[in-house]
Amino acid sequence: MTMNIKTFILLAFLCSTAFSCKNKGEDTAVRTEDLKAKQLFQGIWVDSDEENVVFKVKGDTIYYPDSLSQPIKFAIYGDTLELKSANDSKYAILKQSAHIFEFKNSNGDIVKLIKGEDPSFELQFANKKPTSVNQNKTIKSDTILFCNNERYHSYIQVNPTTYKVFKTSYNDDGLEIESVYFDNTIHLGIFKQETKIFSKDFKKSDFTQYVPKDFLKQSVLSDLTASTSDNKGFHYIAELAIPDSYVSYMVNIVITTDGKISMNVTK
């Protein structure tokens, strides 16, 4: 049997149209959350081996006993647990009942949790509020600097703010958690006797040209220190650090005697 060119083209067009329509239908399909699984998930869950409290589920939110870890929204679709955060995470559910919850974490390990029945477990979630790490108070420093044999006064003040910085990490069970910290602004003033040479409130956004975006998002403007002074001006080092880690960016800041500013990253 032979097929003419027109028939072949028509069949090819119909097949491609059907395929594209199928994909379009799949893309626009509305997923339905498994409300029964969500109800079974409610309560406090502990590690089956050591019986350490892992998290508490209430409504559509997971709470962690660690005061620095932000509550996180979740949903269950079929056999998948989805955590809603800056980077949505999905975990395959292997087994679920009223008292058992098994899933595969981000490392591919199987985690088995059991429902915690001890009333004292609830105390681990009482009055949990985000706390400010490292910067709970205003920090001031005054330094006398000399440039071209003239005396200058440098004034630095680190001010804590209510601007939240979220750090994404994983707990011992391989679940994504978000810890919250508070950012700072840092005021720098330079005076020659009574004359103000330079004044600025530094914010984390001032360093977008020098620090990678992903790093900057999870970092805190931690400190600003006077380094030295020479014929180029006054040298400072701004530190942007990811909380509870050894990772930081050091940005060199130079202020000239006529108040001009330049920056570069320490290599």
C-alpha positions in Angstrom: 0.0 0.0 0.0 1.3 3.4 -0.9 0.6 6.8 0.7 0.6 10.0 -1.3 2.5 13.1 -0.1 -0.7 15.0 0.8 -2.0 12.1 3.0 1.4 11.8 4.7 1.6 15.5 5.5 -2.0 15.5 6.8 -1.4 12.6 9.2 1.9 14.1 10.4 0.1 17.4 11.1 -2.8 15.6 13.0 -0.3 13.6 15.1 1.7 16.6 16.0 -1.4 18.6 16.8 -2.7 15.8 19.1 0.6 15.6 20.8 0.8 19.3 21.4 -2.7 19.5 22.7 -2.0 16.6 25.1 1.0 18.4 26.5 -0.9 21.6 26.8 -3.7 19.8 28.7 -1.1 18.2 31.0 0.6 21.6 31.7 -2.7 23.3 32.6 -4.1 20.5 34.6 -5.0 21.5 38.2 -3.5 19.3 40.8 -5.7 18.2 43.7 -4.1 18.1 47.2 -4.5 14.8 49.1 -6.5 16.1 52.1 -6.7 12.7 53.8 -2.9 12.4 53.7 -2.6 15.9 55.0 -4.9 15.1 57.9 -2.8 12.0 58.8 0.3 14.2 58.7 -0.9 16.4 61.5 0.9 16.3 64.9 4.4 16.0 66.3 6.8 13.6 64.5 9.9 12.1 66.1 12.9 10.1 64.7 12.0 6.4 65.0 15.6 5.5 66.2 16.4 8.1 68.8 13.0 9.6 69.3 14.2 13.2 68.8 11.5 15.6 67.8 11.9 16.5 64.1 9.0 18.8 63.5 5.3 19.6 64.2 2.6 19.7 61.6 -0.4 22.0 62.2 -2.7 22.9 59.4 -0.7 23.5 56.2 2.5 24.4 58.1 5.5 22.5 59.4 7.2 23.9 62.6 10.7 23.0 63.8 11.9 23.0 67.4 14.9 25.1 66.5 14.1 28.7 67.2 16.1 29.9 64.1 14.2 27.7 61.7 11.3 29.4 60.0 7.9 27.6 59.8 7.3 26.4 56.2 4.2 25.7 54.2 3.6 22.3 52.7 1.2 20.3 50.5 0.8 16.6 49.7 0.1 15.6 46.1 -0.3 11.9 45.6 2.9 10.3 47.0 4.9 13.5 47.2 5.5 15.9 50.0 6.2 19.4 48.7 7.7 22.2 50.9 7.0 25.7 49.8 10.0 28.0 50.2 12.3 30.1 48.1 13.4 26.8 46.5 10.5 24.4 46.5 11.5 20.9 47.6 9.8 17.6 46.9 10.1 14.4 48.8 8.8 10.9 47.8 6.5 9.5 50.5 7.1 5.8 50.9 4.7 4.9 53.7 2.1 6.9 55.6 -0.4 6.0 58.3 -1.7 7.7 61.4 1.4 6.8 63.3 4.1 6.3 60.7 5.6 8.5 58.1 8.4 7.3 55.8 10.0 9.4 53.1 13.1 9.7 51.0 15.2 12.8 51.8 17.3 15.0 49.4 20.2 12.6 49.8 18.2 9.6 48.8 18.1 8.2 52.3 15.0 6.7 53.8 13.8 8.5 56.9 11.3 6.9 59.2 9.3 9.0 61.6 6.7 8.0 64.2 4.0 10.1 65.8 5.1 11.6 69.1 2.6 10.9 71.9 4.5 12.5 74.8 2.8 15.7 75.8 6.1 17.2 76.9 7.1 17.4 73.2 4.8 20.3 72.8 7.0 22.4 75.1 9.8 22.4 72.4 7.5 24.6 70.3 6.4 27.0 73.0 7.3 30.7 72.5 9.7 30.1 69.7 10.6 33.3 68.0 13.4 34.2 65.5 16.4 35.5 67.3 19.1 37.9 66.1 22.4 36.2 65.7 25.7 38.2 66.4 24.0 41.6 66.3 21.7 42.0 69.3 23.0 45.5 70.1 24.4 48.6 68.6 28.2 48.5 68.2 30.3 51.7 68.1 33.9 52.3 67.4 36.0 55.5 67.2 39.4 55.7 65.5 41.9 58.5 65.1 43.4 58.3 61.6 46.2 60.4 60.0 46.4 61.2 56.3 49.0 63.5 54.8 50.1 64.4 58.4 46.6 65.7 59.2 44.4 64.2 61.9 40.9 62.8 61.2 38.3 61.2 63.3 36.5 58.0 62.0 33.2 57.0 63.6 31.5 53.6 62.9 28.2 52.4 64.3 26.7 49.0 63.5 22.9 49.2 63.8 20.7 46.0 64.0 17.6 46.1 61.9 14.4 44.1 61.5 15.3 43.2 57.9 15.2 39.4 57.8 17.8 37.3 56.1 16.8 33.7 55.3 19.4 30.9 55.1 18.5 27.6 53.5 20.0 24.5 54.9 19.1 20.8 55.6 18.5 19.2 59.0 19.8 15.8 60.1 16.8 14.1 58.4 17.6 15.7 55.0 14.6 18.1 55.2 15.0 21.6 53.9 14.7 24.3 56.6 15.0 28.0 56.5 16.7 29.9 59.4 16.1 33.5 59.9 18.6 36.2 61.0 18.5 40.0 61.0 20.6 42.2 58.8 22.5 45.4 59.9 23.1 48.8 58.5 26.4 50.4 59.3 27.0 54.2 59.6 30.4 55.6 58.7 31.3 59.2 59.5 34.7 60.8 58.9 35.5 64.3 60.4 38.4 66.7 60.2 38.0 68.6 63.4 34.4 69.9 63.2 34.1 69.5 59.4 32.3 66.4 58.1 34.3 64.8 55.3 32.1 61.8 54.7 28.9 60.3 56.0 26.9 57.3 54.8 24.7 54.5 56.1 25.9 51.3 54.3 23.3 48.7 53.5 23.8 45.2 52.0 22.4 46.5 48.7 25.4 48.8 48.3 27.5 45.7 47.6 25.5 44.2 44.7 28.3 44.9 42.2 30.9 43.1 44.3 29.2 40.1 45.8 27.4 37.3 43.9 23.6 37.6 44.1 22.9 34.2 45.6 25.5 34.8 48.3 24.3 38.3 49.1 20.7 37.0 49.5 21.7 34.7 52.4 24.4 37.0 54.0 24.4 39.6 56.7 26.3 42.9 56.6 28.3 41.9 59.6 30.9 44.5 60.3 33.0 47.5 59.0 36.5 48.0 60.3 39.1 50.7 59.8 42.1 49.2 58.1 44.7 51.9 57.4 45.2 55.3 55.9 47.7 56.5 53.3 47.9 59.1 50.6 45.0 57.5 48.8 42.7 58.0 51.7 41.1 56.0 54.5 40.8 52.2 54.0 38.0 50.1 55.5 36.9 46.5 55.2 33.3 45.6 55.0 32.4 42.0 55.9 29.3 40.2 54.4 29.0 36.8 56.0 26.6 33.9 55.8 25.5 33.3 59.5 26.8 30.2 61.3 29.4 29.5 58.6 33.0 30.2 57.8 32.1 31.8 54.5 32.3 35.6 54.0 33.1 38.3 51.4 35.5 41.1 52.3 35.0 44.3 50.4 37.6 47.0 50.5 36.3 50.6 50.8 38.5 53.6 50.2 37.3 57.1 51.2 39.4 60.1 49.9 40.0 63.2 51.9 37.4 65.0 49.7 34.8 62.4 50.4 34.9 60.2 47.3 34.3 56.5 47.7 35.6 53.5 45.8 35.3 49.7 46.4 36.8 46.4 45.4 36.7 42.9 46.6 39.6 41.4 48.6 41.1 38.6 46.5 
